[in-house]
């Protein structure tokens, strides 16, 4: 049998996740000094998940002109 296209995983999880695991939440709470050693891992505070948008790189006109025109003096 073949797998459906929607079930195939190309490069793992590429997009950002909207939910953190408990360990990830504890790490972020420790970093912001909102969690102390010995606190219960149940009922953790909310932690904001930042979503990063990848920007496309723009080609500079200077780089193109240097490669075409040779060296500048």
NORVENWO-V487392 format. One record per residue. N is the residue number from 1. RES is the residue in three letters. SS is DSSP state (H for helix, E for strand, L for the rest). OMEGA is omega as a letter, one per 40 degrees, with the letter a starting at -180 (999 if undefined). Layout:
BEGIN
n->N res->RES ss->SS omega->OMEGA
n->N res->RES ss->SS omega->OMEGA
END
This chain:
BEGIN
n->1 res->UNK ss->L omega->i
n->2 res->UNK ss->L omega->i
n->3 res->UNK ss->L omega->i
n->4 res->UNK ss->L omega->a
n->5 res->UNK ss->H omega->a
n->6 res->UNK ss->H omega->a
n->7 res->UNK ss->H omega->a
n->8 res->UNK ss->L omega->i
n->9 res->UNK ss->L omega->a
n->10 res->UNK ss->L omega->a
n->11 res->UNK ss->L omega->a
n->12 res->UNK ss->L omega->a
n->13 res->UNK ss->L omega->a
n->14 res->UNK ss->L omega->a
n->15 res->UNK ss->L omega->a
n->16 res->UNK ss->L omega->a
n->17 res->UNK ss->L omega->i
n->18 res->UNK ss->L omega->a
n->19 res->UNK ss->L omega->i
n->20 res->UNK ss->L omega->i
n->21 res->UNK ss->L omega->a
n->22 res->UNK ss->H omega->i
n->23 res->UNK ss->H omega->i
n->24 res->UNK ss->H omega->i
n->25 res->UNK ss->H omega->i
n->26 res->UNK ss->H omega->i
n->27 res->UNK ss->H omega->a
n->28 res->UNK ss->H omega->i
n->29 res->UNK ss->H omega->i
n->30 res->UNK ss->H omega->a
n->31 res->UNK ss->H omega->a
n->32 res->UNK ss->L omega->i
n->33 res->UNK ss->L omega->i
n->34 res->UNK ss->L omega->i
n->35 res->UNK ss->L omega->a
n->36 res->UNK ss->L omega->i
n->37 res->UNK ss->L omega->i
n->38 res->UNK ss->L omega->i
n->39 res->UNK ss->L omega->a
n->40 res->UNK ss->L omega->i
n->41 res->UNK ss->L omega->i
n->42 res->UNK ss->L omega->i
n->43 res->UNK ss->L omega->a
n->44 res->UNK ss->L omega->i
n->45 res->UNK ss->L omega->i
n->46 res->UNK ss->L omega->i
n->47 res->UNK ss->L omega->a
n->48 res->UNK ss->L omega->i
n->49 res->UNK ss->L omega->a
n->50 res->UNK ss->L omega->i
n->51 res->UNK ss->L omega->a
n->52 res->UNK ss->L omega->i
n->53 res->UNK ss->L omega->i
n->54 res->UNK ss->L omega->i
n->55 res->UNK ss->L omega->i
n->56 res->UNK ss->L omega->i
n->57 res->UNK ss->L omega->i
n->58 res->UNK ss->L omega->i
n->59 res->UNK ss->L omega->i
n->60 res->UNK ss->L omega->i
n->61 res->UNK ss->H omega->a
n->62 res->UNK ss->H omega->i
n->63 res->UNK ss->H omega->a
n->64 res->UNK ss->H omega->a
n->65 res->UNK ss->H omega->i
n->66 res->UNK ss->H omega->a
n->67 res->UNK ss->H omega->a
n->68 res->UNK ss->H omega->a
n->69 res->UNK ss->H omega->a
n->70 res->UNK ss->L omega->a
n->71 res->UNK ss->L omega->i
n->72 res->UNK ss->L omega->i
n->73 res->UNK ss->L omega->999
END
